[in-house]
Amino acid sequence: MMFRGLSTKLLNICIASFCKVRLLEKAEAIIIDGERLGVIPDVVTYNTLVSAYSRYVSLDAAYSVIHRMKEAGISPDVITYNSLIAGSTRDCLLSQSLDLFEEMLQAGIHPDVWSYNILMNCFFKLGKPDEANRVFQDILLSNLASHPATFNIMINGLCKNEYIDNALMLFRNLQRHGFVPQLVTYNILINGLCKARRLRQARTMLRELGESDLEPNAITYTTVMKCCFRSKQYDKGLDIMSEMKSKGYTFDSFAYCTVVAALVKTGRIEEANACMEQVMSNGIELDLAAYNTLLNMYCREGKFEAAYKLLDEIEKGGLLCDKYTHTIIIDGLCKAGNITGAQHHLHYMKMMGFHENLVALNCMIDGLCKAGHIDRAMELYKSMETKDSVTYTSLVHNLCRVGRFRCASKLMMKCLKDGKKILRATKRAVVAGLHSSGYTDEAKKLQWKIQVARILR
Ligand SMILES: *[C@@H]1O[C@H](CO)[C@@H](O)[C@H](O)[C@H]1NC(C)=O
């Protein structure tokens, strides 16, 4: 019998490992093998499955495990139902959560503090703070042992639902009643205050945290730093960064991006470059999304030299630029009026194998038009395999602007034939232009085609 108990424990460990890496079929296979050897799954085994199915497959799949439990003569317990309720909360299915709660009560299973926590979280997620508060009051009135998680969920939910003052009030109230805030509590409040753009209070909270027995962590610092940058208090943000660094916290790539972006925005390119070098020398690997964000920042600020330097670094680091990288550069150069540079980059992009980067090509077309090179834009358009409504709209609009209504009309007919949408104002501009320049027949023909297209659509 003892041997059997031990085997079930072993079985459960195996099941948990497989579930953790989402190999649910393997987990099921082990149960079958185990049963063949006389190892009987217990409630823990099934609960592990319920949790995994609700997380990785579906709520229905998770729920069907309950039937299997009953067939095996095992009663679901509070953990089973908590997993199910958490699953339906993840999918924001309030009525399902409530039904499951009800079902649990009917089965004579007493909810524990986690059941209530999950329910509370569910209400908050659905923007129903009043209901969440009612659950909270229930917990306080019941003789369930309270858990710090309950308070954190409550404070977090209030913050997320923009009841930051209530969150603060609750926090102070709890403190008066002996609640010792955890680091996560402070982080929740600081984040809430930052989101509400109450920077001064956020920094006060940070100070309070510093004076407690707790130490702010990287999340805390990054939150406040980002908040400072967002409210354009760059120097304060950089102060926080130094403080964070002096305490030996390493930055993640996200924090670095925030800092570099702030430096670029305030025109401190030298410092931004130095910061980037630090990233490299610290061996922090930025991913392409981070690089693209930075690149975008450099381009928007017109710092193309720095942008190209960054591009070099990306490629030297062995990352492959994606179509967004190229689009950012081409768009940036076009917006800065450097058509030669943009066209140069377009060639480079094609050389790198991105022939059909529609967004980049559209940027180029728009750039060429704006710079008065409408014929070059038309040539580029003709060389493109696919076009979308942006391509057409941009060209038609610009052809109208320079009074080439017949050309615009031909293009629009192609667009209609292609089944692409075009703005009604643009259509009207072409028709009006044709009329005013005496091409009445052409105008009628176009109007006719527009109508046909509308009917066919
Ligand atoms: C245009 O951009 C290129 C980079 O592609 C640069 O080498 C060139 O100096 C820029 N030209 C002007 C006029 O800014």
The ligand as an SDF file (V2000), in Angstrom:
LIG
                    3D

 14 14  0  0  0  0  0  0  0  0999 V2000
   20.4380   61.3150  -47.3180 C   0  0  0  0  0  0  0  0  0  0  0  0
   20.5900   60.0740  -46.6580 O   0  0  0  0  0  0  0  0  0  0  0  0
   21.8210   59.4170  -46.9170 C   0  0  0  0  0  0  0  0  0  0  0  0
   21.7630   58.1190  -46.1650 C   0  0  0  0  0  0  0  0  0  0  0  0
   21.0690   57.1880  -46.8560 O   0  0  0  0  0  0  0  0  0  0  0  0
   22.9700   60.2840  -46.4830 C   0  0  0  0  0  0  0  0  0  0  0  0
   24.1950   59.6140  -46.7790 O   0  0  0  0  0  0  0  0  0  0  0  0
   22.9030   61.5980  -47.1510 C   0  0  0  0  0  0  0  0  0  0  0  0
   23.9080   62.4490  -46.6730 O   0  0  0  0  0  0  0  0  0  0  0  0
   21.5460   62.2580  -46.9440 C   0  0  0  0  0  0  0  0  0  0  0  0
   21.4590   63.4590  -47.7250 N   0  0  0  0  0  0  0  0  0  0  0  0
   21.0550   64.6150  -47.2080 C   0  0  0  0  0  0  0  0  0  0  0  0
   20.9770   65.7530  -48.1720 C   0  0  0  0  0  0  0  0  0  0  0  0
   20.7810   64.7460  -46.0520 O   0  0  0  0  0  0  0  0  0  0  0  0
  1  2  1  0
  1 10  1  0
  2  3  1  0
  3  4  1  0
  3  6  1  0
  4  5  1  0
  6  7  1  0
  6  8  1  0
  8  9  1  0
  8 10  1  0
 10 11  1  0
 11 12  1  0
 12 13  1  0
 12 14  2  0
M  END
$$$$
